[in-house]
Amino acid sequence: MTDHNIGVDISKSHLDVFRLEDGAAQRFDNSTTGFRALTKWLGNASVARVVFEPTGAYHKAFEVALGGVLPLVKVNPLQARRFAQAYGTRAKTDAVDARMLARMGVAFDLEPQAPQSKNIRVLRDLHVARAGLIKDQTRLRNRAQTQDMSVLKRQTKARLTLVERQIAELDVEISALIAAQENTTRTCDILRSMPGIGAVSAAAMLTLMPELGTLDRKQVASLAGLAPITRQSGQWQGKSFIGSGRKPLRDALYMPALVALRWNPDLKEKYNRLRAAGKPAKVAIVAVMRNLIEIANALIKANRKWTPKAA
């Protein structure tokens, strides 16, 4: 039997679907009814992969409804566009994008991703909401320092109190969700055993990288966007830099790395060694962040807590 490769371009109201093997194309509603119609259209055919791009809130229902039914592959929109351009396709329509996604899946032999649990999806939504409230809190605190009118000070204080209460409510909800399952509780216990990782940072790491414990060192560093990208051509040697990956995870690792510089002797030694070698402080901190996520991955894989090295 032929394994079919499907490309799906997702918009607010509809799904444009392309089946590579026979060139069949169809449009479905981006709704529960449309998802059922898509499944019926595919029939009993063997599907190798269904490739799609994340489109904000519009792909969420599709991913939740079909994650356990079809082998879904979520790809980076920028990489998908670069693939289409390399293929020689300049046009950009929903139908063209669906066709290019199907071809991209075959060209790179993309592996379907394991569906995320409902618990992790809820934790991610709560984390996004909390991050937004933290930004609001910072903005209100900065505004309060420059205001001199009593009415504005009073309103800013009231808003700040509300935001702080909402953050506390989300922290309680996040802690309850983590404690509701044995595996997430154990993972957070392992993460919190590491110097520099507190309850908030552990929850962020668990939410933003649920793959922890299943990857090797290079994979976890690359997925976090902490692996240096080398630039060189002939005799020219450019500066390496980090990028791509999951920026929210990098943001969540920054403060734990600073704390680890004080309380983790090994990471402190690494930081000092890099600084002594002439590396900028930011480069040395990024190296510590990478070590943190690699250690976390190794500990979770071994199912053991962090312990200091014997003297």
C-alpha positions, 0 to 999 in steps of 0.5 A, spaced: 500 500 500 502 507 498 503 511 504 500 518 503 503 524 504 498 530 506 499 537 506 494 542 510 494 549 510 490 552 516 487 558 516 481 561 520 475 558 517 478 553 512 483 547 511 486 546 504 488 539 504 493 536 498 495 529 497 501 528 494 501 521 491 495 522 486 494 530 486 488 530 490 486 537 493 480 539 497 478 544 502 474 543 509 471 547 514 476 549 520 471 546 525 469 539 528 465 538 522 471 539 517 475 535 521 470 529 521 470 530 513 477 530 512 478 524 516 472 521 512 476 523 505 482 520 507 478 513 508 482 507 510 488 509 506 495 509 509 498 516 511 505 517 512 505 524 515 500 530 515 504 536 514 502 543 517 504 550 519 502 553 526 498 559 525 497 562 532 490 560 535 487 557 528 491 550 528 490 549 535 483 545 534 486 541 528 492 539 532 488 537 538 482 533 534 487 529 530 493 529 534 491 522 536 488 520 529 493 522 524 501 522 524 501 530 524 508 534 523 508 541 525 513 545 521 517 552 522 513 557 517 519 560 515 523 553 513 516 551 509 517 558 505 524 557 504 523 550 501 518 553 497 522 558 494 528 553 493 523 549 489 522 554 485 515 556 487 514 564 487 506 564 488 503 563 495 496 561 496 493 556 501 492 551 495 500 552 493 502 552 501 498 545 502 502 542 496 509 545 498 508 542 505 506 535 502 512 535 498 517 538 504 514 532 508 517 527 503 523 531 501 526 531 508 522 525 511 519 528 516 517 524 522 510 525 525 510 528 532 508 524 538 501 527 540 501 532 547 497 530 553 492 534 555 495 536 561 501 539 557 497 543 553 493 546 559 500 548 562 502 551 556 496 555 555 497 557 563 504 559 562 503 563 556 497 567 560 502 568 566 508 570 561 503 576 559 501 578 566 508 578 568 509 583 562 503 587 565 506 587 572 513 590 569 510 595 565 505 597 571 511 598 576 515 602 571 509 606 570 508 607 577 515 610 578 514 616 573 507 618 575 506 624 580 498 625 579 494 622 585 489 619 581 493 615 576 497 613 582 491 610 585 489 607 578 496 604 577 496 601 584 489 598 583 491 594 576 498 592 579 494 589 585 489 585 580 495 583 576 499 580 582 493 576 584 491 573 578 499 571 577 498 568 584 492 564 582 495 562 575 501 559 580 496 555 584 493 552 578 499 550 575 502 547 581 495 543 582 496 541 575 503 538 575 501 535 582 495 531 579 500 526 575 506 522 578 510 523 572 510 531 572 511 531 579 517 527 579 520 531 573 519 537 577 522 534 583 528 532 579 528 539 576 528 543 582 533 539 585 538 543 581 541 549 584 538 555 580 531 552 578 525 554 582 518 552 582 516 557 576 522 555 572 521 548 573 514 549 571 516 553 565 521 548 563 516 542 563 511 546 559 516 549 554 520 542 553 516 536 554 521 532 550 526 533 556 529 526 558 528 523 551 533 527 547 541 527 546 545 533 548 545 536 541 538 535 540 536 538 547 541 544 545 538 545 538 531 545 540 532 550 545 536 554 540 542 554 545 547 551 540 552 555 536 551 556 529 557 556 525 558 561 519 565 560 515 566 560 508 573 559 505 578 563 509 572 567 512 571 566 519 564 569 522 562 570 529 558 564 531 551 565 534 545 562 537 538 562 534 531 559 532 529 554 537 524 555 543 525 563 545 521 562 551 525 557 553 531 561 553 528 566 556 526 562 562 533 559 563 536 566 563 535 567 571 536 560 573 543 560 569 545 567 573 543 563 580 547 557 578 553 561 577 553 563 585 550 556 587 553 551 582 560 550 583 561 546 576 557 551 572 561 557 576 567 554 574 565 553 567 563 561 567 569 563 570 574 559 565 570 562 559 571 569 562 578 568 563 579 565 556 576 572 553 569 570 552 564 576 553 559 575 559 553 574 555 557 568 551 559 565 558 552 565 560 549 562 554 554 556 555 551 556 562 544 556 560 546 550 555 549 546 560 543 547 565 538 544 559 543 538 558 544 536 565 536 537 566 535 532 560 540 527 563 537 527 570 530 526 567 533 521 562 536 517 568 530 518 573 535 521 578 535 528 582 541 532 582 547 531 587 553 535 588 560 532 585 564 528 591 570 532 592 
